Amino acid sequence: MPKIKTKSGAKKRFQVTGSGKIKRKHAYKSHILTKKSTKRKLKLTHATLVHANDETSIKRQLGLK
C-alpha cells in the first residue's frame, strides 16, 4: 500500500501538543486591524485548541489516524 500524504495546508496550520490535542491560531488577525479593539486583537493573538468535533478530521489530514 502507498503511504498517505500529509495535507500541506494542515501541516502549516496545526500543531499537536504533547497530550495529543491539536493547537490552532485564531482567524481575523491578519489585516483591517484599525477597526478592531485592542482587547479583541489581544485575544486573537493567543493560540487555542481545536474543537473535539473537528479533531478526527484534522488528525486524518495530518496522517495521525
C-alpha positions in Angstrom: 0.0 0.0 0.0 1.2 3.5 -0.7 1.9 5.9 2.1 -0.7 8.5 2.9 0.5 12.1 2.2 0.1 14.8 4.8 -2.1 17.7 3.6 0.4 20.6 3.4 -2.2 23.2 4.4 -3.0 21.3 7.6 0.7 20.8 8.3 1.2 24.6 8.2 -1.9 25.5 10.3 -2.0 22.9 13.1 0.4 21.7 15.8 0.0 18.6 18.0 0.6 19.1 21.7 2.3 16.5 24.0 -1.0 15.2 25.2 -2.3 14.7 21.6 -4.6 17.7 21.4 -4.3 20.0 18.4 -3.5 23.7 18.6 -4.6 26.3 16.1 -4.3 30.1 15.7 -7.3 32.4 15.7 -8.6 33.9 12.4 -9.2 37.6 11.7 -5.8 38.8 12.9 -4.1 39.5 9.6 -5.4 42.7 8.2 -8.0 45.5 8.8 -6.9 45.8 12.4 -7.7 49.5 12.8 -11.4 49.0 13.4 -10.9 46.1 15.9 -10.5 46.9 19.5 -7.2 46.3 21.4 -8.9 43.8 23.6 -10.2 41.8 20.7 -6.8 41.8 18.9 -5.1 40.7 22.1 -7.5 37.7 22.5 -6.9 36.7 18.8 -3.1 36.6 19.4 -3.2 33.6 21.7 -3.5 30.1 20.3 -6.3 27.8 21.3 -7.3 24.1 20.9 -9.3 22.7 18.0 -12.9 21.7 18.9 -13.4 18.0 19.6 -15.8 17.6 16.6 -13.0 18.7 14.2 -10.1 16.7 15.8 -10.6 13.5 13.9 -10.8 15.2 10.5 -7.6 17.2 11.2 -5.8 14.2 12.6 -6.6 12.3 9.4 -5.2 15.2 7.3 -2.0 15.2 9.4 -1.7 11.4 8.9 -2.0 10.6 12.6 -5.1 8.4 12.4 
